[in-house]
């Protein structure tokens, strides 16, 4: 039987405010799908047929998206259960759909009482493979605290959150070949995640199962996808540098300086936050940034070009002791989009993502696709444009392996285009 088709849509009934009710439609192979009101409504201008359905700007858009995701997951799980029991039909699904939609607006269930100390002690005596996946994660975090970044360790709990949404009682010992395939299908079909993120989820599943001392060869992971890099050309970087924000927005000027500086040295955001004056070393012809990177532990020595030196000199006496006035990542990301938009960095950018085998393309202005990592991508693209050899690029970027560097080399396609055009010219002359 084909997978159930679960989608949200706006009903044709229109309120005086222009809002329309959000309905859920579930098709299970019968002539007509089962339909159910969710109890939420949106104006069509703030509704998207693909997740997240409530767009930013709509009232309570975060709550609506969370509730719709919760409903989608509950119905997908109900469909799988009914299918396993051989009872998947509109008649069996309709009451479950109504109950799930009603529960979205009910009172939250009382939290389960904390386990007694004796119960906790008993669970700790179980082999790691038989303990809940969250306990295995905590043990894995403790064992890896010495060599993995704290932010990554803290972020890793989101992977177990999704495992528990799929199977609340999951343990490493319960992860069989069938379980892994069903979980992968769940990530692809029942969540808003795209392949690159799914790849990370499956990798963490492997890590935790292996940490419990169990084999992982059967856990297949073919969801890595090299996303198209968003970077500025040299002309766009010059345009941004020349752009002057309004006089009353001093913070925007500072963040423009930080972004341009990062485009000229390629430091990751985390390394820029911790960049101090002692990391800037005097050299013969030019000064250098000399420091160990947090992510790869690799030492980098980056030559400081004139424009970068000018920006560093501007903040030499910054009160925090940082070499640059860096603010939080979220604030930085929002300001990058704002400054690039105001500077007219709006060349079309094609965002390509995959969800399972399905390709999703979206065209947007470059400023909208930009993020904190755009500066590092810009530095790599500029090095490729200069024809810097890949080994030197690897050292300047501090990559752990050459394959990461080669993705930047492939951005510079002019030489290949010239070779092809010259080849066709020769064929035509012959």
BAVO-779225 format. One line per 4 residues: for each residue x, y, z of N, C-alpha, C. Coordinates in steps of 0.05 Angstrom, whole numbers, plus 5000, padded with zeros to 4 digits. Atoms other than C-alpha are relative to their C-alpha. Example, Ala and Ser with C-alpha at 12.3 -4.5 7.8 and 13.67 -1.06 7.14 Angstrom:
BAVO-779225
5018:4976:5000:5246:4910:5156:5018:5024:5000  4984:4976:4999:5273:4979:5143:4985:5022:5014
***
This chain:
BAVO-779225
5017:4976:5000:5000:5000:5000:5018:5025:5000  4984:4975:5001:5027:5070:4982:4999:5014:5027  5000:4985:4975:5046:5116:5040:4977:5019:5001  5022:4981:4997:4988:5158:5067:5009:5028:4992
4995:4973:5008:4984:5227:5037:4988:5020:5020  5009:4981:4979:4981:5278:5094:5007:5028:4992  4995:4972:5007:4973:5351:5078:4981:5018:5014  5017:4979:4989:4946:5415:5107:4992:5020:4978
5009:4981:5020:4904:5464:5067:4980:5019:5013  5019:4980:4990:4860:5525:5076:4972:4994:4988  5028:5005:5009:4784:5514:5073:4990:5025:4984  5010:4978:5017:4744:5557:5024:4984:5020:5016
5016:4982:4983:4703:5588:5081:5018:5023:5010  4984:4976:4994:4728:5660:5093:4987:5016:5023  5010:4983:4978:4720:5699:5158:5001:5029:4992  5000:4972:5006:4709:5774:5159:5028:5012:5000
4972:4991:4999:4783:5783:5175:5016:4990:4977  4985:5012:5022:4802:5744:5113:5013:4974:5007  4989:5026:4992:4825:5684:5154:4983:4977:4990  5013:5024:5008:4808:5614:5131:5009:4977:5017
4993:5022:4982:4806:5550:5173:5021:4982:4987  4980:5020:5010:4865:5502:5167:4989:4972:5004  5010:5027:4999:4843:5432:5151:5023:4980:4994  4981:5022:5005:4881:5366:5151:4987:4980:4982
5010:5021:5019:4872:5317:5093:5019:4976:5001  4984:5024:4999:4895:5245:5098:4989:4980:4980  5008:5020:5020:4891:5199:5037:5013:4974:5005  4989:5027:4994:4899:5124:5049:4993:4981:4977
5005:5017:5023:4883:5098:4979:4971:4997:4993  5028:5001:5007:4807:5105:4980:4993:5024:4982  5008:4979:5020:4767:5149:4932:5004:5028:5011  4998:4973:4988:4764:5208:4979:5017:4999:5025
4984:4999:4975:4812:5229:5035:4982:5006:5024  5013:4992:4975:4792:5238:5107:5008:5029:5006  4994:4972:4995:4787:5312:5125:4991:5007:5028  5006:4992:4973:4788:5345:5193:5010:5028:5005
4991:4972:4992:4789:5417:5218:5020:4998:5023  4979:5000:4979:4850:5432:5261:4993:5019:5023  5006:4980:4980:4818:5489:5300:5016:5025:4998  4984:4976:5004:4868:5539:5274:4993:5013:4973
5006:4986:5025:4860:5591:5219:5023:5020:4994  4979:4982:5009:4907:5635:5178:4989:5016:4976  5005:4985:5025:4903:5690:5126:5016:4987:4978  4985:5013:5022:4923:5661:5058:5028:5012:4996
4974:4987:5004:4981:5711:5055:5021:4988:5019  4981:5010:4981:5012:5676:5115:4999:4969:5002  5002:5030:5000:4999:5603:5096:5017:4989:4978  4983:5014:5020:5047:5556:5060:4990:4971:5000
5008:5028:5002:5025:5487:5034:5021:4981:5010  4979:5017:4990:5092:5459:5056:5009:5011:5027  4991:4992:4973:5120:5460:5127:5025:5018:4998  5020:4992:4980:5127:5506:5163:4977:5015:4987
5024:4990:5014:5055:5524:5144:4993:5029:5008  5005:4973:4991:5047:5588:5185:5025:5017:4996  4977:4983:5006:5094:5641:5158:5005:5021:5022  4992:4980:4981:5132:5690:5201:4984:5026:4995
5017:4976:5003:5088:5751:5214:4971:4994:5008  5027:5008:4991:5024:5712:5228:4999:4999:5030  5003:5001:4971:4996:5716:5298:5004:4971:5010  4994:5026:4988:5022:5658:5341:5010:4979:4980
4991:5018:5021:5057:5628:5280:5017:4977:5011  4984:5021:4989:5106:5589:5323:4982:4978:5013  5018:5020:4987:5050:5556:5364:4985:4984:4979  5014:5014:5021:5011:5539:5301:5017:4979:4987
4982:5019:5013:5071:5507:5268:5006:4976:5018  4994:5021:4981:5087:5467:5331:4976:4981:5002  5024:5017:4998:5015:5442:5336:4994:4984:4975  5005:5014:5025:5009:5424:5263:5021:4977:4996
4980:5021:5001:5075:5386:5266:4993:4977:5019  5008:5020:4981:5050:5350:5328:4977:4983:4989  5023:5015:5012:4985:5331:5292:5009:4982:4978  4990:5016:5023:5022:5307:5230:5014:4975:5011
4986:5023:4989:5067:5262:5272:4981:4980:5012  5020:5018:4987:5008:5234:5312:4985:4984:4979  5016:5014:5020:4969:5217:5249:5017:4980:4984  4982:5018:5014:5029:5187:5213:5005:4974:5017
4996:5023:4982:5041:5142:5274:4975:4983:5001  5025:5015:4999:4967:5122:5276:4997:4985:4974  5002:5014:5026:4969:5105:5201:5018:4975:5000  4982:5023:5000:5030:5060:5212:4989:4978:5017
5011:5020:4982:4996:5025:5270:4977:4985:4987  5023:5012:5014:4932:5013:5231:5009:4982:4977  4990:5016:5023:4971:4989:5171:5012:4974:5010  4988:5025:4989:5010:4939:5214:4979:4981:5009
5022:5017:4991:4944:4913:5241:4981:4992:4977  5017:5006:5023:4914:4909:5171:4973:5013:5000  5026:4986:4997:4859:4959:5188:5000:5028:4990  4999:4973:5010:4880:5022:5152:4978:5006:4980
5023:4992:5017:4817:5054:5123:4990:5026:5010  5012:4974:4992:4778:5119:5124:4984:4997:5026  5018:5004:4977:4729:5090:5174:5016:4997:5026  4984:5004:4976:4784:5069:5223:5015:5026:5007
4983:4977:4996:4823:5133:5214:4985:5025:5009  5016:4975:4994:4767:5186:5220:4998:5006:5029  5002:4993:4971:4756:5180:5296:5027:5007:5012  4973:4994:4990:4831:5180:5308:5008:5028:4992
4993:4973:5010:4838:5243:5266:4986:5021:5017  5015:4981:4984:4783:5278:5305:5011:5003:5028  4989:5000:4973:4812:5258:5372:5026:5014:5001  4973:4987:5000:4882:5281:5353:4997:5030:4997
5004:4971:5004:4857:5349:5328:4988:5013:5025  5012:4990:4976:4815:5358:5391:5021:5003:5022  4980:5000:4979:4874:5342:5436:5020:5024:4998  4982:4977:5004:4914:5401:5406:4991:5023:5018
5010:4977:4985:4869:5449:5445:4992:4992:5028  5007:5009:4973:4860:5408:5508:5021:5009:5020  4981:4994:4979:4895:5418:5574:5024:4981:4998  4977:5018:5001:4966:5392:5575:4999:4979:5022
5000:5022:4980:4973:5325:5610:5018:5006:5023  4982:4996:4977:5001:5326:5680:5025:4984:4997  4975:5015:5003:5074:5307:5681:5000:4976:5017  4998:5025:4985:5089:5237:5703:5016:5005:5025
4985:4996:4975:5113:5233:5775:5029:4991:4996  4972:5008:5002:5188:5230:5783:5004:4972:5011  4996:5027:4991:5213:5159:5790:5013:5000:5028  4988:5003:4973:5231:5136:5860:5030:4995:4997
4972:5005:5001:5305:5134:5877:5007:4970:4994  4994:5029:5004:5302:5057:5878:4996:4993:4970  5004:5006:5028:5274:5057:5807:5023:5011:4983  4977:4988:5015:5329:5104:5782:5025:4982:5003
4976:5017:4996:5382:5060:5814:4997:4974:4984  5003:5024:5015:5351:4999:5782:5005:5004:4970  4996:4995:5029:5351:5031:5712:5030:5004:4995  4972:4996:5005:5424:5050:5721:5016:4974:5001
4985:5025:4999:5443:4978:5734:4995:4984:4974  5004:5014:5026:5416:4957:5665:5024:5005:4982  4979:4995:5020:5466:4947:5609:4993:5025:4984  5005:4975:5014:5473:5012:5569:4982:4995:4975
5016:5006:5023:5442:4978:5508:4970:4998:5006  5028:5003:4992:5377:4968:5547:4989:5025:5014  5009:4975:4987:5373:5038:5577:4987:5018:4979  5012:4981:5019:5330:5093:5546:5021:5016:4984
4981:4987:5018:5363:5129:5488:5010:5026:5012  4991:4975:4987:5365:5194:5529:5022:4995:5020  4979:5007:4981:5407:5160:5583:5025:4994:4985  4976:5006:5016:5454:5134:5529:5012:5026:4990
4990:4974:5009:5459:5205:5501:5016:5013:5022  4987:4987:4978:5478:5232:5570:5028:4987:5005  4975:5014:4997:5532:5178:5576:5020:5007:4978  4983:4993:5023:5558:5193:5506:5010:5029:5002
4991:4972:4996:5560:5268:5522:5023:5002:5020  4978:5000:4980:5602:5255:5584:5026:4990:4989  4975:5013:5011:5651:5211:5547:5013:5018:4979  4989:4984:5022:5659:5262:5490:5004:5029:5008
4998:4972:4991:5661:5326:5532:5028:5012:4996  4973:4990:5002:5736:5331:5526:5008:5009:4972  4991:4994:5027:5741:5335:5450:4978:5009:4981  5021:4988:5017:5673:5359:5423:4990:5026:5012
5008:4974:4991:5648:5430:5427:4974:4998:5018  5022:5000:4981:5599:5444:5484:4973:5005:4985  5024:4993:5015:5549:5475:5435:4989:4976:4985  5009:5024:5015:5548:5412:5393:4989:4979:5019
5010:5020:4980:5539:5367:5454:4972:5008:5009  5026:4992:4991:5481:5409:5478:4979:4998:4978  5018:5001:5022:5450:5411:5409:4991:4971:4993  5005:5028:5008:5453:5335:5402:4975:4989:5013
5025:5010:4987:5392:5326:5448:4976:5001:4981  5022:4998:5019:5347:5347:5390:4997:4974:4984  5002:5025:5015:5364:5282:5355:4984:4979:5015  5015:5019:4983:5338:5241:5413:4971:5008:5002
5028:4991:4999:5276:5285:5416:4984:4988:4977  5015:5011:5023:5257:5261:5346:4998:4970:5002  5002:5029:4996:5274:5188:5362:4977:4993:5019  5021:5005:4980:5227:5192:5422:4972:5007:4989
5026:4994:5013:5172:5224:5380:4992:4976:4983  5006:5023:5016:5177:5164:5334:4994:4975:5017  5003:5023:4983:5185:5112:5389:5008:5008:5029  4993:4990:4973:5181:5137:5462:5016:4981:5017
4987:5020:4983:5208:5072:5490:5026:4990:4987  4977:5011:5015:5268:5065:5443:5025:4997:5018  4973:5005:4988:5333:5035:5469:5018:4991:4978  4983:5009:5021:5395:5018:5430:4995:4971:4992
5006:5028:5006:5377:4944:5435:4975:4997:4982  5024:5001:5016:5310:4959:5401:5004:5008:4971  4994:4990:5027:5344:4989:5340:5008:4976:4982  4995:5022:5019:5339:4933:5288:5001:5012:4972
5000:4991:5027:5345:4937:5213:4973:5012:4992  5027:4990:5006:5269:4945:5207:4994:5026:5014  5005:4975:4985:5266:4998:5262:5015:5023:4986  4984:4979:5012:5322:5038:5228:4987:5010:4974
5013:4993:5026:5286:5036:5160:4974:5015:5005  5025:4986:4994:5220:5057:5191:5005:5028:5011  4993:4974:4989:5253:5113:5230:5009:5019:4978  4991:4984:5022:5287:5138:5167:4977:5009:4983
5024:4993:5016:5221:5136:5129:4984:5022:5015  5013:4980:4984:5190:5175:5187:5012:5027:4997  4986:4975:5003:5243:5229:5182:4995:5013:4973  5003:4990:5027:5233:5235:5107:4971:5009:4995
5028:4995:5008:5157:5233:5103:4983:5015:5021  5018:4989:4978:5130:5257:5171:5012:5023:5015  4988:4977:4986:5177:5313:5191:5006:5022:4979  4993:4979:5019:5195:5381:5160:5030:5000:4993
4971:5000:5003:5269:5360:5158:5008:4993:4971  4989:5006:5026:5310:5359:5093:5024:4981:5003  4981:5022:4999:5363:5308:5074:5025:5006:5016  4975:4994:4985:5424:5344:5103:4996:4997:5030
5006:5003:4971:5390:5347:5171:4994:4971:5007  5006:5028:4996:5364:5276:5164:5026:4984:5002  4974:5013:4999:5436:5254:5151:5013:5003:5028  4989:4995:4973:5457:5285:5218:4985:4983:5021
5016:5016:4981:5400:5250:5254:5008:4970:4999  4993:5029:5002:5419:5181:5227:5028:4996:5010  4973:5002:4989:5492:5194:5243:5000:4998:5031  5002:5001:4971:5473:5208:5315:4988:4974:5010
5011:5027:4993:5431:5144:5317:5023:4980:5000  4977:5019:5001:5493:5106:5295:5019:5004:5024  4982:4994:4978:5536:5141:5347:4990:4988:5026  5010:5009:4975:5490:5123:5404:4998:4969:5001
5001:5029:5000:5479:5051:5383:5029:4988:5003  4972:5009:4997:5555:5042:5375:5010:5005:5028  4991:4994:4973:5566:5076:5442:4990:4979:5020  5011:5021:4983:5522:5022:5473:5013:4973:4994
4985:5024:5005:5569:4970:5444:4986:4981:4980  5014:5017:5019:5523:4945:5388:5009:5006:4972  4993:4995:5028:5536:4937:5313:4982:5021:4987  5016:4979:5013:5513:4993:5267:5001:4998:4969
4996:5002:5029:5530:4968:5197:4974:5000:4985  5026:5001:5013:5457:4957:5181:4985:5027:4998  5013:4974:5001:5439:5030:5193:5011:5016:4976  4991:4988:5025:5443:5059:5123:4995:5031:5001
5003:4971:5000:5454:5134:5113:5011:5011:4973  4992:4988:5026:5455:5161:5042:4987:5027:4995  5015:4975:5003:5424:5229:5056:5017:5025:5001  4983:4977:5001:5485:5274:5054:4997:5014:4973
5003:4985:5025:5476:5329:5002:5017:5026:5003  4983:4976:4999:5528:5383:4987:4983:5024:4992  5017:4976:5006:5487:5447:4992:5016:5020:4984  4987:4979:5015:5501:5503:4944:5008:5023:5018
4989:4980:4982:5545:5554:4978:4990:5028:4991  5007:4972:5004:5521:5626:4985:5024:5017:5007  4976:4984:4995:5579:5674:4977:4998:5026:4984  4999:4975:5015:5594:5745:4953:5022:5000:4980
4978:4995:5018:5634:5762:4892:5017:5024:5010  4983:4978:4991:5691:5812:4899:4986:5027:4995  5015:4975:5006:5647:5865:4866:4979:5005:5021  5021:4997:4980:5591:5852:4915:5012:5007:5027
4987:4993:4975:5639:5855:4974:5008:5029:5000  4992:4972:5002:5665:5922:4950:4975:5018:5003  5025:4984:4999:5593:5947:4942:4991:5001:5029  5008:5000:4971:5578:5926:5014:5018:5018:5016
4981:4983:4984:5641:5959:5041:4994:5030:4995  5005:4972:5006:5623:6024:5005:4973:5010:5011  5027:4992:4990:5551:6023:5031:5003:5011:5029  5000:4987:4974:5540:6069:5091:4973:4998:5013
5026:5001:4987:5484:6053:5140:4993:5027:5012  5008:4974:4989:5443:6110:5170:5017:5007:5025  4982:4991:4978:5481:6151:5222:4990:4990:5027  5010:5008:4974:5434:6130:5278:5002:4969:5005
4997:5029:4997:5450:6056:5266:5029:4993:5002  4972:5005:4996:5520:6052:5294:5006:4970:5002  4996:5029:4997:5511:5978:5311:5001:4986:4973  5000:5012:5027:5497:5963:5238:5027:5004:4986
4973:4995:5012:5562:5996:5217:5021:4981:5012  4981:5018:4988:5600:5954:5268:4997:4972:4989  5003:5027:5010:5569:5890:5243:5007:4997:4971  4990:5000:5027:5583:5909:5172:5030:4996:5000
4971:5003:4999:5656:5916:5191:5008:4971:5008  4994:5027:4992:5655:5848:5226:4996:4981:4976  5006:5018:5022:5623:5814:5165:5021:5003:4978  4979:4996:5021:5672:5846:5115:5026:4989:5009
4975:5011:4990:5730:5828:5160:5001:4970:4998  5001:5029:5002:5708:5755:5162:5001:4991:4971  4997:5007:5029:5701:5755:5086:5029:5001:4991  4972:4997:5008:5774:5775:5083:5019:4982:5016
4982:5019:4985:5801:5723:5133:4988:4972:5002  5011:5027:5001:5752:5665:5130:4995:4987:5027  5004:5012:4974:5745:5655:5205:4971:4992:5004  5028:5007:4992:5684:5617:5230:4990:5020:5020
5012:4982:4980:5636:5656:5273:5011:4994:5028  4991:5007:4974:5658:5617:5335:5029:5009:5005  4973:4992:4997:5731:5634:5322:5003:5031:5001  5000:4971:5000:5715:5707:5309:4992:5011:5027
5009:4992:4973:5679:5713:5376:5023:5001:5019  4977:5003:4981:5742:5691:5412:5026:5011:4990  4976:4988:5011:5791:5729:5369:5009:5024:5017  4989:4980:4982:5835:5772:5414:5023:5014:4987
4978:4985:5011:5888:5824:5401:5026:4983:5000  4975:5016:5001:5945:5774:5420:5001:4980:4977  5000:5018:5023:5922:5731:5361:5011:5013:4975  4990:4985:5023:5945:5786:5314:5030:5004:5003
4971:5000:4998:6019:5777:5301:5013:5018:4979  4986:4983:5020:6067:5826:5268:5017:4982:4982  4985:5016:5019:6100:5800:5205:5019:5018:4985  4980:4985:5016:6153:5822:5155:4986:5020:4982
5014:4982:5018:6109:5851:5100:4972:5006:5010  5027:4995:4990:6040:5842:5130:4997:4985:5027  5006:5013:4975:6012:5822:5198:4984:4974:4994  5014:5025:5003:5979:5754:5209:4981:4995:5023
5017:5011:4979:5921:5724:5248:5010:4972:5005  4989:5026:4994:5951:5665:5283:4985:4988:5024  5015:5011:4978:5906:5620:5325:4992:4971:4993  5011:5027:5004:5879:5549:5335:4970:5002:4998
5029:4999:5004:5809:5537:5310:4986:4982:5020  5015:5015:4980:5756:5512:5358:4990:4974:4988  5013:5023:5012:5723:5463:5310:5019:4978:4994  4982:5021:5009:5782:5426:5280:5026:4999:5016
4975:4998:4984:5837:5446:5330:5025:5007:4982  4978:4994:5018:5879:5464:5268:5009:5028:5004  4988:4973:4998:5927:5523:5273:4999:5013:4973  5001:4986:5026:5916:5575:5219:5017:5026:5003
4985:4975:5001:5961:5633:5199:4990:5015:4975  5013:4987:5022:5922:5682:5156:5012:5028:4996  4988:4974:5005:5955:5742:5123:4978:5022:5001  5019:4978:4997:5920:5808:5139:5004:5020:4977
4999:4981:5022:5906:5848:5076:4993:5028:5010  5002:4972:4991:5902:5924:5079:4973:5007:5011  5027:4994:4991:5826:5930:5085:4994:4987:5027  5005:5014:4975:5824:5878:5140:5016:5013:5023
4984:4986:4980:5881:5914:5177:4986:5026:5009  5014:4975:4994:5842:5979:5172:4976:4995:5019  5022:5006:4983:5781:5947:5204:5009:4991:5028  4989:5009:4974:5822:5913:5259:5011:5024:5016
4990:4977:4987:5856:5979:5275:4978:5017:5012  5023:4984:4991:5788:6012:5283:4990:4991:5027  5010:5011:4975:5771:5966:5341:5022:4990:5018  4977:5009:4984:5840:5959:5372:4995:5002:5030
5005:4995:4972:5815:5986:5438:4971:4994:5008  5028:5008:4994:5746:5953:5439:4998:4991:5029  5001:5005:4971:5724:5949:5513:5001:4971:5008  5002:5028:4992:5711:5874:5514:5027:4985:4997
4974:5014:5005:5783:5858:5492:4999:4984:4974  5002:5014:5025:5757:5825:5429:5013:5016:4977  4988:4986:5023:5792:5841:5363:4978:5013:4983  5023:4990:5015:5723:5853:5332:4975:5001:5018
5024:4997:4982:5656:5875:5363:4978:4980:4992  5018:5021:5008:5620:5809:5352:4977:4998:5020  5023:5004:4983:5549:5800:5379:4989:4972:4996  5010:5028:5001:5504:5738:5385:4995:4991:4971
5003:5011:5027:5497:5692:5325:4973:5007:4988  5027:4994:5011:5422:5703:5318:4998:5029:4992  5001:4971:5007:5428:5779:5320:5017:5005:4975  4983:4996:5023:5486:5775:5271:4987:4991:4974
5013:5010:5024:5447:5732:5222:4979:5019:4989  5021:4981:5008:5389:5781:5221:5011:5026:4988  4988:4976:5009:5434:5841:5212:5014:4996:4973  4988:5005:5026:5472:5808:5155:4980:5002:4977
5021:4998:5020:5408:5800:5116:4992:5029:4995  5008:4972:5003:5389:5872:5130:5020:5017:4985  4980:4983:5013:5455:5903:5109:5004:4992:4971  4997:5008:5027:5461:5861:5046:4976:5009:4983
5023:4990:5015:5390:5879:5026:5002:5030:4994  4997:4971:5004:5403:5953:5037:5022:5008:4981  4978:4994:5018:5468:5949:4999:4995:4990:4971  5007:5009:5027:5432:5919:4939:5012:4974:4991
4989:5027:5007:5462:5849:4942:4977:4982:4995  5025:5015:5005:5402:5818:4909:5000:4983:4975  4998:5018:5023:5428:5774:4852:4984:4975:5006  5015:5024:4994:5384:5712:4844:5017:4977:5010
4986:5023:4988:5405:5653:4887:4980:4977:4999  5017:5024:5001:5376:5583:4875:5007:4982:5023  4996:5018:4977:5368:5544:4940:4990:4973:4991  5007:5027:5008:5369:5470:4925:5001:4982:5025
5001:5019:4978:5347:5420:4978:4985:4975:4992  5013:5026:5006:5325:5347:4977:4986:4990:5024  5015:5014:4979:5273:5311:5018:4995:4972:4989  5000:5026:5013:5284:5238:5004:5010:5003:4972
4991:4998:5028:5290:5232:4928:4990:5025:4986  5014:4977:5013:5249:5296:4915:5017:5025:5003  4984:4976:5001:5286:5358:4895:4982:5025:5004  5015:4976:4995:5262:5425:4921:5018:5024:4993
4985:4976:5008:5286:5489:4888:4984:5025:5007  5013:4975:4993:5271:5559:4911:5019:5023:4992  4984:4977:5009:5296:5624:4878:4994:5023:5019  5002:4977:4981:5309:5682:4925:5023:5019:4995
4977:4981:5002:5352:5745:4927:5023:4991:5019  4977:5010:4985:5422:5731:4953:4999:5009:5029  5001:4990:4973:5412:5774:5015:4983:4982:5018  5019:5017:4984:5355:5728:5037:5013:4973:5007
4987:5026:4995:5399:5666:5032:5024:5002:5017  4975:4996:4986:5458:5697:5068:4997:4992:5030  5000:5007:4972:5477:5674:5138:5028:5007:5011  4974:4994:4988:5536:5680:5186:5022:4986:4985
4979:5015:5014:5573:5627:5145:5006:5010:4972  4996:4989:5027:5567:5667:5081:5028:5014:4998  4974:4987:5000:5630:5706:5101:5022:4980:4995  4979:5020:5004:5672:5643:5106:4999:4989:4971
5003:5009:5028:5644:5618:5039:5012:5021:4981  4990:4979:5017:5662:5685:5009:5031:4999:4999  4971:5002:4999:5735:5679:5032:5010:4976:4983  4992:5023:5015:5740:5609:5003:4996:5004:4970
5006:4995:5028:5708:5631:4937:5021:5020:4988  4981:4980:5009:5756:5691:4932:5028:4986:4996  4975:5014:5003:5816:5645:4944:5000:4983:4974  5002:5015:5024:5791:5600:4888:5002:5017:4975
4999:4981:5023:5782:5660:4842:5029:5009:4995  4972:4992:5003:5855:5679:4856:5018:4977:4990  4985:5024:5008:5876:5608:4835:5020:4991:5021  4983:5011:4979:5907:5593:4903:4999:4970:5000
5000:5029:5002:5928:5520:4903:4985:4988:5024  5017:5012:4979:5882:5473:4943:5013:4995:5027  4987:5006:4974:5934:5454:4995:5003:5025:5017  4997:4974:4985:5947:5527:5013:4972:5009:5009
5027:4993:4991:5872:5539:5014:4992:4985:5024  5007:5017:4977:5863:5481:5061:5013:5011:5026  4987:4989:4976:5914:5511:5109:4989:5026:5009  5012:4974:4993:5884:5581:5106:4973:4997:5012
5027:5004:4990:5814:5555:5118:4999:4982:5024  4999:5018:4976:5836:5505:5171:4983:4976:4997  5016:5024:5003:5799:5447:5140:5014:4975:5010  4989:5026:4990:5808:5378:5170:5007:4981:4977
4994:5017:5023:5809:5346:5101:4998:5016:4974  4998:4986:5025:5822:5366:5029:4973:5000:4985  5025:5001:5014:5753:5345:5005:4982:5024:5006  5015:4975:4993:5722:5404:5043:5009:5024:4984
4988:4978:5015:5770:5451:5008:4991:4999:4970  5006:5003:5028:5754:5423:4939:4973:5010:4992  5026:4989:5006:5682:5446:4944:5002:5029:4992  4996:4972:5008:5709:5517:4939:5014:5002:4973
4986:5001:5026:5755:5500:4881:4980:4998:4977  5020:5005:5021:5694:5477:4842:4983:5024:4995  5016:4976:5004:5662:5545:4851:5012:5017:4977  4986:4985:5020:5713:5575:4803:4999:4985:4973
5005:5015:5024:5686:5551:4736:5010:5014:4975  4993:4985:5024:5715:5604:4689:5021:4985:4983  4980:5014:5015:5776:5562:4670:4988:4977:4985  5013:5022:5014:5732:5502:4654:4983:5010:4977
5017:4988:5022:5684:5545:4613:5018:5008:4977  4982:4991:5021:5743:5575:4575:5010:4976:4984  4990:5024:5013:5771:5506:4560:4979:4988:4981  5021:5012:5016:5704:5480:4534:4995:5017:4976
5006:4982:5022:5691:5542:4491:5022:4999:4979  4977:5002:5018:5761:5539:4462:5000:4974:4984  5002:5027:5013:5751:5465:4447:4979:5000:4978  5021:4999:5021:5686:5477:4409:5009:5019:4977
4991:4982:5020:5719:5535:4372:5019:4985:4981  4981:5016:5016:5775:5488:4349:4985:4980:4983  5016:5019:5016:5724:5436:4327:4987:5013:4976  5012:4985:5021:5688:5488:4287:5019:5008:4978
4980:4992:5020:5752:5512:4254:5010:4977:4984  4991:5024:5014:5771:5441:4236:4980:4991:4979
***
